[in-house]
Every structure is written in C-alpha cells, then in structure tokens.
Amino acid sequence: MTHLRHLLMAVLVLASLGAQAQNSPAPQAHSPQAQQSHPPQPYPAPHGASGPYPRYDGRYSHNQYYPAHGSTVPVMPHQPVLITHPGGPYYYSSGVWYRPYGSSFVVVGAPIGVYVPVLPAYYTTLWVSGVPYYYANDTYYTWNPGQNGYEVVAPPSDPGAVAAPPPSDDLFIYPQNGQSSEQQANDKYDCHQWAVGQSGFDPTQTGGGAAGDPSGNGRDNYQRAMRACLEGRGYSVR
C-alpha cells in the first residue's frame, strides 16, 4: 500500500512538471543579427526642417552652419523681420532668409537691394577697396546711412580686392544668460548705436566716420562703450 502511494505521488509530480514546461515560452535563439545594435538615426534637420541637411559656410573663415537653400520649415524660428519685395514677401531671421511655401516656409537666398535693421548675430567683416562689407550665409551687407539700415548687396566684383580688416573692432561676446541669437543681434545693434553716440566713432563707416575726433581715440572709446553696454545686458566681453 505504501509502495502504491509513493508511485502515485511520483506520477503527480511528473505531470506537474510537464504542464509547467508546456506553459513556459520557448527560449529564443541568439542569432548574430539579433545581437546587433540598432542602426544610428539620421541627423535631424533643424527647426523641423525637411530637405537638405544644414550646410557649413567656411568662406572668409566665417565658420557657421545654416539651413541649406531649399529646405522647408513648418514655422520660422525666433521672431522674423518681414521684408516687403516686389516679388512677394521675404522673412529674415538670424541671417537666414525664408519665403512662404504652401503652409510652410522655404529657405532661399537673400534678395539684392532690400534693407534689414540689424546684422546677423555672427558675421564676418570684409574690406573691399577700403569699404567694409559684412558677410554671413552667402549674403553681403553694407551700411546705408540714408536708410539707417544694412543693404543686401551683390558680392564684390573683384574678389581679389577683399582684404583683411584693419585692427579688429570685433569683440568676443559670450551670452551668459542664454540669450537667443536673435536677442544677441538686437542687443549688439542697440549697443553699437549707443557706442557710436558716445564715442563719435562708427566702425561700419569708412575711416570710422570720425573726422570730428581730433584725439584719434575714437576706436578705443567705441570699444569701451560697446563693452560697457553689452556687459550691462548680461554678456561676457573680451
């Protein structure tokens, strides 16, 4: 009787183990393909842009990235400046030019002859036959005092005339408070206007526009005024 009871218990244990094996998932084969990591994702276009990836502008050691012409964005970054033009409206933001394209906007080249109130936050100063040009994103600007703005102009007709700038008026400016590129451009322009008023020297004019400065210290005074203004707005200036 005891032997029969032990035999019955063994049968029940084996039946229980068999049921667990049927309910357990089958082990997965570890193929070399399954062990590989996921492929890297493509570099996302900025601001939701579609089309060509951003391009690098290294001309004149400008060394900045911009969205490629032909790429589209659903909304424009920052607060763009509306530029009226006989061929239709343009929008200007941080040195990038846009036109309406259906329900979105397409990145385009700048139209020659229009005016903008401020230069891009990052620009390169060129000197052509003694006249300063400001370059950014395949676009050339010159200061037009009659319009109180910067005009988009054609590239210099003689590339060989482009020379290095005289002793630099450029300041190394770091936005300590995380100011956007648009805010940096606005602050830099406002401080430029203020520094010109304080020093009587304007580096965007041939010779500094400082004929009435007999001391010859206009450049230094301008830079000191710029530094004071920018530091007061939360920038580190060197």
URHUKA-V971730 format. One record per backbone hydrogen bond with DSSP energy under -1.0 kcal/mol. CO is the residue of the C=O (numbers start at 1). NH is the residue of the N-H. E is the energy in kcal/mol with one decimal. If there is no record, write none. Layout:
BEGIN
{{CO NH E} {CO NH E}}
END
This chain:
BEGIN
{{1 5 -2.0} {2 6 -2.1} {3 7 -2.0} {4 8 -2.1} {5 9 -1.9} {6 10 -1.9} {7 11 -1.8} {8 12 -1.9} {9 13 -2.1} {10 14 -2.2} {11 15 -2.1} {12 16 -2.0} {13 17 -2.2} {14 18 -1.9} {15 19 -1.7} {16 20 -1.9} {17 21 -1.9} {18 22 -1.6} {19 23 -1.7} {20 24 -1.2} {29 31 -1.3} {31 35 -1.3} {46 49 -1.9} {50 72 -2.0} {55 66 -2.4} {57 64 -1.6} {58 61 -1.8} {59 62 -1.8} {64 57 -3.2} {66 55 -3.1} {68 71 -2.0} {71 107 -2.9} {72 50 -1.8} {73 105 -2.3} {81 92 -2.2} {83 90 -2.5} {85 88 -2.5} {90 83 -3.1} {91 98 -2.7} {92 81 -3.0} {93 96 -2.0} {96 93 -2.5} {97 108 -2.4} {98 91 -2.2} {99 106 -2.6} {101 104 -2.0} {104 101 -3.0} {105 73 -2.6} {106 99 -1.8} {107 70 -2.7} {111 114 -1.1} {114 152 -2.8} {116 150 -2.7} {124 135 -3.1} {126 133 -3.1} {127 163 -2.9} {128 131 -1.9} {131 128 -2.9} {133 126 -3.3} {134 141 -2.4} {135 124 -2.6} {136 139 -1.1} {139 136 -2.1} {140 153 -2.5} {141 134 -2.6} {142 151 -3.1} {144 149 -1.5} {149 144 -2.9} {150 116 -2.4} {151 142 -1.8} {152 113 -3.1} {158 161 -2.4} {159 162 -1.4} {163 127 -1.4} {172 238 -2.3} {174 176 -1.2} {174 236 -2.6} {175 178 -1.4} {180 184 -2.5} {181 185 -2.1} {182 186 -2.2} {183 187 -2.8} {184 188 -2.8} {185 189 -2.2} {186 190 -2.7} {187 191 -2.7} {188 192 -2.1} {189 193 -2.5} {190 194 -2.2} {191 195 -2.9} {192 196 -2.4} {193 197 -1.9} {194 198 -1.9} {195 199 -2.5} {196 200 -2.7} {202 205 -2.0} {205 208 -2.8} {206 209 -1.2} {208 202 -3.2} {210 213 -1.9} {213 216 -1.0} {217 221 -2.6} {218 222 -2.6} {219 223 -2.3} {220 224 -2.3} {221 225 -2.3} {222 226 -2.7} {223 227 -2.5} {224 228 -2.3} {225 229 -2.5} {226 230 -2.7} {227 231 -2.6} {228 232 -1.8} {230 235 -1.6} {231 234 -1.4} {234 176 -1.1} {236 174 -2.7}}
END
